[in-house]
Amino acid sequence: MKVKVRRGNSAPRLAKALRFPVKVMLMVTAIALLWVLFIQWKMASLPEGKLPPKEVGIVLGAALWQTEPSPALQERLNRAVQLYESGTIKHIIVSGGYDHANAELTEAEGMRNYLVDKGVRQSDIYLENEATNTYENMLFSQKIMRSNGWTSSVIITHRYHAVRALDIARFLGYEDPAVSPMDSRVLMMAWHKGRETLALTKWQWDKVRMVFGQQTEI
């Protein structure tokens, strides 16, 4: 008895079976690419024009080198000095806790010392010594603002970081927050923009979790 052997059927079936997951992968890749491009556009399109007067500038912390602000942090502080000297801001909040366990100063203390050396009156500088991330920077600085009766503010940080910081401020209910973004001459921007893209993506998920958590508590 002869046995008929079917040939040539496995390849088309395999191709058909793979068609759907390949489409899904291509769609996910396209969405991810569009999201990355959107974030880069948001960073690039942040306004750089002259700001109206604000009651306070909030300098977001970065690393100290021993007790001195790192070159990147100095860029943020120098912008704060410019805004202060021009009269755009009357007060400065420096926000940042200890960046490692053996640190001699908090980021805020190191920033305060730098600003005083640049001629900013110490009485116009307010220390936020607890924050360990951007969300806490904005949350704890908001408490200082409320305790002093301030409602207008400008966030001072690098351009790659400013989009997330501004979004967090709006989420927390800041009253029409502004931002004074700057590009860096000392940072590897490709690496920081890539890292910040992931951080901003995570923040979108964190927002959803926070809103859902508030709704379930209510």
C-alpha positions in Angstrom: 0.0 0.0 0.0 1.3 3.4 -1.0 1.4 6.2 1.6 0.9 9.7 0.3 3.3 12.2 1.8 2.2 15.9 1.8 4.9 18.2 1.0 5.3 22.0 1.0 2.5 22.7 3.5 4.5 23.5 6.6 6.2 26.7 5.3 3.0 28.6 4.3 1.4 27.6 7.6 4.4 28.8 9.6 4.4 32.1 7.7 0.7 32.5 8.4 1.1 31.8 12.1 3.9 34.3 12.4 2.1 37.1 10.5 0.1 38.3 13.5 2.9 38.5 16.1 5.1 40.2 13.5 2.4 42.8 12.9 2.1 43.3 16.7 5.8 43.8 17.0 5.9 46.3 14.2 3.0 48.2 15.7 4.6 48.3 19.1 7.9 49.4 17.6 6.2 52.2 15.7 4.3 53.4 18.8 7.5 53.4 20.8 9.4 55.4 18.1 6.6 57.9 17.9 6.6 58.3 21.7 10.4 58.9 21.7 10.1 61.5 18.9 7.3 63.2 20.8 9.4 63.4 24.0 12.3 64.8 22.1 10.0 67.4 20.5 8.7 68.4 23.9 12.2 68.9 25.1 13.2 70.9 22.1 10.1 73.1 22.1 10.3 74.3 25.7 10.1 78.1 25.7 13.2 80.1 26.2 11.9 83.7 26.1 12.0 86.2 28.9 9.9 85.2 31.9 7.5 87.4 33.8 8.4 88.1 37.4 8.0 85.1 39.7 8.1 85.0 43.5 10.4 82.0 43.6 12.8 80.0 41.5 13.1 76.2 42.3 16.5 74.8 41.5 16.4 71.0 41.2 19.4 69.3 42.7 22.1 67.2 41.1 25.3 65.7 42.3 27.8 67.4 44.6 31.5 66.8 44.1 32.5 66.5 47.8 31.0 69.7 49.0 31.0 71.6 45.7 28.2 71.5 43.1 29.2 69.4 40.0 29.7 71.3 36.8 26.2 70.3 35.7 24.6 71.6 38.9 26.6 74.8 38.6 24.8 75.4 35.2 21.5 75.3 37.0 22.7 77.5 39.8 24.2 80.0 37.4 20.8 80.3 35.7 19.2 80.9 39.1 21.7 83.7 39.8 20.9 85.3 36.4 17.2 85.3 37.2 17.7 86.6 40.7 20.0 89.4 39.6 17.6 90.4 36.8 14.7 90.6 39.3 12.8 87.8 37.6 12.7 85.9 40.9 12.9 87.3 44.5 13.6 84.0 46.3 15.3 80.7 45.6 14.4 77.2 46.8 17.3 74.8 46.5 16.0 71.2 46.5 17.9 68.0 47.2 18.9 65.7 50.0 22.0 63.6 50.5 23.0 62.0 47.2 24.9 59.2 49.0 25.3 57.8 52.5 28.6 59.4 53.3 27.9 62.9 51.9 29.0 65.8 54.1 26.3 68.1 52.9 22.9 67.8 51.3 22.6 68.9 47.7 20.6 71.9 49.0 23.3 72.9 51.4 26.0 72.7 48.7 23.8 74.8 46.4 23.1 77.4 49.1 26.8 77.9 49.7 27.5 78.3 46.0 24.7 80.9 45.6 25.9 82.9 48.6 29.4 82.9 47.0 27.8 84.3 43.9 26.2 87.2 45.8 22.7 85.9 46.5 21.5 87.0 49.9 21.3 84.0 52.3 18.0 85.2 53.6 16.5 84.8 50.1 17.5 81.2 49.9 15.3 78.4 51.2 16.6 74.9 51.8 14.7 71.7 50.9 16.9 69.0 52.3 14.9 65.9 52.0 14.1 65.2 48.3 15.7 62.1 46.7 14.0 62.3 43.3 12.2 64.8 41.0 8.7 64.1 42.3 9.9 64.8 45.9 11.8 67.9 44.6 8.5 69.4 43.4 6.3 68.1 46.3 8.5 69.3 49.1 9.3 72.6 47.4 5.5 73.1 47.1 5.2 72.9 50.9 7.9 75.6 51.3 5.9 77.8 48.9 2.7 77.3 50.7 4.3 78.0 54.1 5.5 81.4 52.7 2.3 82.2 50.8 4.0 82.1 47.4 1.9 81.1 44.3 4.2 81.9 41.3 7.3 79.9 40.5 9.8 78.9 37.9 11.5 75.6 37.8 15.3 75.8 37.0 16.8 72.7 35.5 18.3 71.3 32.3 16.2 71.0 29.2 16.2 67.2 29.1 14.8 67.2 32.7 12.5 70.1 32.5 9.6 68.4 30.7 9.1 65.8 33.5 9.6 68.4 36.2 7.0 70.7 34.7 4.5 67.9 34.2 5.0 66.8 37.9 4.4 70.4 39.0 1.1 70.6 37.1 0.1 67.2 38.4 0.7 68.5 42.0 -1.4 71.6 41.4 1.2 74.3 41.0 -0.4 77.5 39.9 0.7 78.1 36.3 4.3 76.9 36.8 7.0 78.1 34.5 10.3 76.6 33.5 13.7 78.0 32.6 15.4 75.2 30.7 19.0 75.2 29.7 21.2 73.0 27.5 24.4 71.6 29.0 28.0 72.1 27.9 29.3 69.4 30.3 26.8 66.5 30.1 26.6 63.7 27.6 23.2 64.8 26.3 22.5 61.6 24.2 22.8 59.5 27.3 20.8 61.8 29.6 18.1 62.3 27.0 17.8 58.5 26.6 17.7 58.0 30.3 15.1 60.8 30.7 12.9 59.2 28.1 12.6 56.1 30.2 12.1 58.2 33.4 9.3 60.2 31.7 7.7 57.1 30.5 7.7 55.6 34.0 6.3 58.9 35.3 3.3 58.6 33.1 2.6 55.1 34.6 3.2 56.5 38.1 0.6 59.2 37.4 -2.0 56.6 36.5 -1.3 54.6 39.6 -1.5 57.7 41.8 -4.8 58.8 40.3 -6.3 55.3 40.6 -5.0 55.1 44.2 -6.7 58.4 45.1 -10.0 57.3 43.5 -10.0 53.9 45.4 -9.4 55.7 48.7 -12.3 58.1 48.0 
